[in-house]
Amino acid sequence: MAQARKVATYLLVIFVLYTIISQPARAADLVQVGFVGISNAAKSIGQFMHDLVN
């Protein structure tokens, strides 16, 4: 099981590096979408906590 996880991790890293090298603009867009999603989630949690306190 641990060996399979290690192999899957290596394959994922290789895929990510390949994507960054072969299509840097698309990789940057995907990273931006990810950060926007995280930012929106944090804002929503903050708004929920603010509304919960008030």
N, C-alpha and C positions, 0 to 999 in steps of 0.2 A: 504494500500500500504506500509506504513512504517513497519507494523507488518510482512508482507511477506518478506521485505528486511532483517529485523532482524532475522527471522527464517532461511532464506537462508544463511546469514552470519554465524550463529551458525553452520549450517550443513556443510558449507565449512571448518570452523575451526576444527570441529570434524573429518572430512575426512582427512584433512592435518595432524593432530596429529596422527590419526590412521595409515596413510601411513608412517609417520616418525618412529613410534614405531614398526610397523610390518615389514617394509622393509627399514631399514636405508640406505643401500647401494644404492638402487634404488632412494630413496629420495635425497641422496647426488648427484647422477648423474643428476637428473632433475634440481637441484639447479645450478649445474655447467653449464649445457646447457643454463639455463636462463641467468646466468652471462656472459657467452661467447657471447650470442646473444646481450645483452645490450652493452658489450664492443665493439663488431664489429659495432654496430649501431653508437656508439659515435665516433669511429674512422672514419667511413664513413662520418658522419656529419662534423667532423673536416677537413677531406680531401676536402670535397665539399667547405667549407668556405675558405680554403686555396687556392684552385683553383679559386674560385670566386674573391678573392682579387687580385690574380696575373693575 
